[in-house]
């Protein structure tokens, strides 16, 4: 396989292009839009007590916000400085002082009056804390006592009865690696991470289709593509610097197509603050929107392929790249036969897109020599997510949009270094360098020098459900060790999650700040451990971007608000291993970050070169500029596979709606603004198609109730440009409507889309005692926030 190297950052197009402007009115005055400059001034004020250190983080550290991989203020894509509000919003987590001790040790009910946003603003966890059963307050603990308590409990338990979880907040590859190694060393495979909840179907599907579970291309490939497709992705919201790349792609002739149920304003019109032209006049990002039904993507893609086969019947070679397919692709006949049996009627009904519109996009792709397909949670957070993504891969394989410049498949990662979490083995289905299969287990046992447990570990959702198993069940989870994360605000059915967390015997929260889940009771004790941030990590650390760039972020000195007792996350895991299994702990005893990187390079051969990253600005890209270069896939026969799948049934009855969750001004579950600056939606607003609302006699701003067998949500109707029959609510507020225990069949992530009913609030409340709801809903009377 070829290994063309990435060329490094290039110059952007300087000439203004008024055809892409939103408005001649400077700075979009009077329009609903983010106030980037004002927000930046506020953030500078927030960090005024530690401004020198904040500046060093921004100019020396690798961004701990999104996964674009901005190092200092520069990246490998375009020359010039890059900065975004996502990064600025998480800045205070790194510069804040310790929580006031009086507040920290107040009665637990006083602390529970704070929401997660308010808890975050209190500051950082200053030292280890414990709250035993029946105690009303957290009390201080020494590190030795805290670690001994956790280790003693682990010694008493069967390793199947504890689990580890790592969130996505700035955790480095080194921490993921040491956590993964420590978990297996202690005898458990119950280890999972936040990125797997979001993007594991991307990895699963891509491995099935092309043999490798990562982005096959780079952001620079946008700059010569004829078409750039964003499927179920609001890249501009999650990764604002990407708008700069979109603008550059448009200036060089790319068409941007967005496929999403909601016409997301952030993908329509955007003011890129670090580009003078765009900051002044805005940029019309999307050339076209296809407002597909929630869950209608498979039908839509099959419609595109069906039209291609119809084109082929008239004019061979007009839609399919036969040379590429013959040389590099399997299962062509199976896919063709399957797609041709799908009726246009079924395709249109499921997708919500007319036949004419499907043909329009099919024609555009058929004429496009180069195309990049990017997608995010709109495709991955479904019960049939891997099938969604295998259909995107089908489109690329049929057209030969793979393995060369200006083409490829790009799972659009949300958070910094989540690409690295699975590559380091912090996931029940993988070990460093490959899947959790016999061959790779044997390889890693030789490298690590200890036996790896052979049973299949559970994913986070199942682990949480296993907490409530009967007392004597061998898989009942009794201790859960979490690096960050707040399951109350990220998982379906928060009531169940709270019950599960409170039934753990010991719960460990290794974190920078408190959140609402830290305050839940436990049967024996809740232990809180203060972690260092990415920028304080001993010996620096690395993170992997969406495009497989591995960046080095140095340890940054000079924190005025330094938390004296905070420890590097990887050091805490090493300490834990030493206390649980002192006789063999030398096998996991890393002394420096450099030692970890030396071993990472051996454990995951793709990371050969990581050991040479030593100073700010050091970076390498694993796999070269393009994976599957020249069409040769890392599969046993070197070929990609076309995957035929059925059109899914969303279980939507007449008169029902399908609900999806969306993120507003937030980073994962960390909400920064109560009002979304792109559409003025508040946290309890329900995005509804105006025609649907009027048929139900629901007025703009009127109270509505959304309900199903899992829960009830009260909010206000907000007319929006969303496909008829679909609703949008904010995440995590809408999680009460999502069922626990419903997972994607291959990657086992929760399903974040569900069928619901909607009614006027007064009508629903008047009839709630006699109709509809079969089970008692405790939180029905919640007030609208």
FENJOHU-V897959 format. One record per residue. RES is the residue in one letter. SS is DSSP state (H for helix, E for strand, L for the rest). Layout:
RES:SS
RES:SS
//
This chain:
X:L
X:L
X:L
X:L
X:L
X:L
X:L
X:L
X:L
X:E
X:L
X:L
X:L
X:L
X:L
X:L
X:L
X:H
X:H
X:H
X:L
X:L
X:L
X:L
X:L
X:H
X:H
X:H
X:L
X:L
X:L
X:L
X:L
X:L
X:L
X:H
X:H
X:H
X:H
X:H
X:H
X:H
X:H
X:H
X:H
X:H
X:L
X:H
X:H
X:H
X:H
X:H
X:H
X:H
X:H
X:H
X:H
X:H
X:H
X:H
X:L
X:E
X:L
X:L
X:L
X:L
X:L
X:L
X:L
X:L
X:E
X:L
X:L
X:E
X:L
X:L
X:L
X:E
X:L
X:L
X:L
X:L
X:L
X:L
X:H
X:H
X:H
X:H
X:H
X:H
X:H
X:H
X:H
X:H
X:H
X:L
X:L
X:E
X:L
X:L
X:H
X:H
X:H
X:H
X:L
X:L
X:L
X:H
X:H
X:H
X:H
X:L
X:L
X:L
X:L
X:H
X:H
X:H
X:H
X:H
X:H
X:H
X:L
X:E
X:L
X:L
X:L
X:L
X:E
X:E
X:E
X:E
X:L
X:L
X:L
X:L
X:L
X:L
X:E
X:E
X:L
X:L
X:H
X:H
X:H
X:H
X:H
X:H
X:H
X:H
X:H
X:H
X:H
X:H
X:H
X:H
X:L
X:L
X:H
X:H
X:H
X:E
X:E
X:E
X:E
X:E
X:L
X:L
X:L
X:L
X:L
X:L
X:H
X:H
X:H
X:H
X:H
X:H
X:H
X:H
X:H
X:H
X:H
X:H
X:H
X:H
X:L
X:L
X:L
X:L
X:E
X:E
X:E
X:H
X:H
X:H
X:H
X:H
X:H
X:H
X:H
X:H
X:H
X:H
X:H
X:H
X:H
X:H
X:H
X:H
X:L
X:L
X:L
X:L
X:L
X:L
X:L
X:L
X:H
X:H
X:H
X:H
X:H
X:H
X:L
X:L
X:E
X:E
X:E
X:E
X:E
X:L
X:L
X:L
X:H
X:H
X:H
X:H
X:L
X:L
X:L
X:H
X:H
X:H
X:H
X:H
X:H
X:H
X:H
X:H
X:H
X:L
X:L
X:L
X:E
X:E
X:E
X:E
X:E
X:L
X:L
X:E
X:L
X:L
X:H
X:H
X:H
X:H
X:E
X:E
X:L
X:L
X:L
X:L
X:L
X:H
X:H
X:H
X:H
X:H
X:H
X:L
X:E
X:E
X:L
X:L
X:L
X:E
X:E
X:E
X:L
X:L
X:L
X:L
X:L
X:L
X:H
X:H
X:H
X:H
X:H
X:H
X:H
X:H
X:H
X:H
X:H
X:H
X:H
X:H
X:H
X:H
X:H
X:H
X:L
X:L
X:L
X:L
X:L
X:L
X:L
X:H
X:H
X:H
X:H
X:H
X:H
X:H
X:E
X:E
X:L
X:H
X:H
X:H
X:H
X:H
X:H
X:H
X:H
X:H
X:H
X:L
X:L
X:H
X:H
X:H
X:H
X:H
X:H
X:H
X:H
X:L
X:L
X:L
X:H
X:H
X:H
X:H
X:H
X:H
X:H
X:H
X:H
X:H
X:H
X:H
X:H
X:L
X:L
X:L
X:E
X:E
X:E
X:E
X:E
X:L
X:H
X:H
X:H
X:H
X:L
X:L
X:L
X:L
X:H
X:H
X:H
X:H
X:H
X:H
X:H
X:H
X:H
X:H
X:H
X:H
X:H
X:H
X:H
X:L
X:L
X:L
X:L
X:L
X:L
X:L
X:L
X:E
X:E
X:E
X:E
X:L
X:L
X:L
X:L
X:L
X:L
X:H
X:H
X:H
X:H
X:H
X:H
X:L
X:L
X:L
X:L
X:L
X:L
X:E
X:E
X:L
X:L
X:E
X:E
X:L
X:L
X:H
X:H
X:H
X:H
X:H
X:H
X:H
X:H
X:H
X:H
X:H
X:L
X:L
X:L
X:L
X:L
X:L
X:L
X:L
X:L
X:L
X:L
X:H
X:H
X:H
X:H
X:H
X:H
X:H
X:L
X:L
X:L
X:L
X:L
X:L
X:L
X:L
X:L
X:L
X:L
X:L
X:E
X:E
X:E
X:E
X:E
X:L
X:L
X:L
X:H
X:H
X:H
X:L
X:L
X:L
X:L
X:H
X:H
X:H
X:H
X:H
X:H
X:H
X:H
X:H
X:H
X:L
X:L
X:E
X:E
X:E
X:E
X:E
X:E
X:L
X:L
X:L
X:L
X:H
X:H
X:H
X:H
X:L
X:L
X:L
X:L
X:L
X:E
X:E
X:E
X:E
X:E
X:E
X:E
X:L
X:L
X:H
X:H
X:H
X:L
X:L
X:L
X:L
X:E
X:E
X:E
X:E
X:L
X:L
X:L
X:L
X:E
X:E
X:E
X:E
X:E
X:L
X:L
X:L
X:L
X:L
X:L
X:L
X:L
X:L
X:L
X:L
X:L
X:L
X:E
X:L
X:H
X:H
X:H
X:H
X:H
X:H
X:H
X:H
X:H
X:H
X:H
X:H
X:L
X:L
X:L
X:L
X:H
X:H
X:H
X:H
X:L
X:L
X:L
X:L
X:H
X:H
X:H
X:H
X:H
X:H
X:H
X:H
X:H
X:H
X:H
X:L
X:H
X:H
X:H
X:L
X:L
X:H
X:H
X:H
X:L
X:L
X:L
X:L
X:L
X:L
X:E
X:E
X:E
X:L
X:L
X:L
X:L
X:L
X:L
X:L
X:H
X:H
X:H
X:L
X:L
X:L
X:L
X:L
X:L
X:L
X:L
X:E
X:E
X:L
X:L
X:L
X:L
X:L
X:L
X:L
X:L
X:L
X:L
X:L
X:L
X:L
X:L
X:L
X:E
X:E
X:E
X:E
X:E
X:E
X:L
X:L
X:L
X:E
X:E
X:L
X:L
X:E
X:E
X:L
X:L
X:L
X:E
X:L
X:L
X:L
X:L
X:L
X:L
X:E
X:L
X:L
X:E
X:E
X:E
X:E
X:L
X:H
X:H
X:H
X:H
X:H
X:H
X:L
X:L
X:L
X:L
X:L
X:L
X:L
X:E
X:E
X:E
X:E
X:E
X:L
X:L
X:L
X:L
X:E
X:E
X:E
X:E
X:E
X:E
X:E
X:E
X:L
X:L
X:E
X:L
X:L
X:L
X:E
X:E
X:E
X:E
X:E
X:L
X:L
X:H
X:H
X:H
X:H
X:H
X:L
X:L
X:L
X:L
X:L
X:E
X:L
X:L
X:L
X:L
X:L
X:L
X:E
X:L
X:L
X:E
X:E
X:E
X:E
X:E
X:E
X:E
X:E
X:H
X:H
X:H
X:H
X:H
X:H
X:H
X:L
X:L
X:L
X:L
X:L
X:L
X:L
X:L
X:L
X:L
X:L
X:L
X:L
X:L
X:L
X:L
X:L
X:L
//
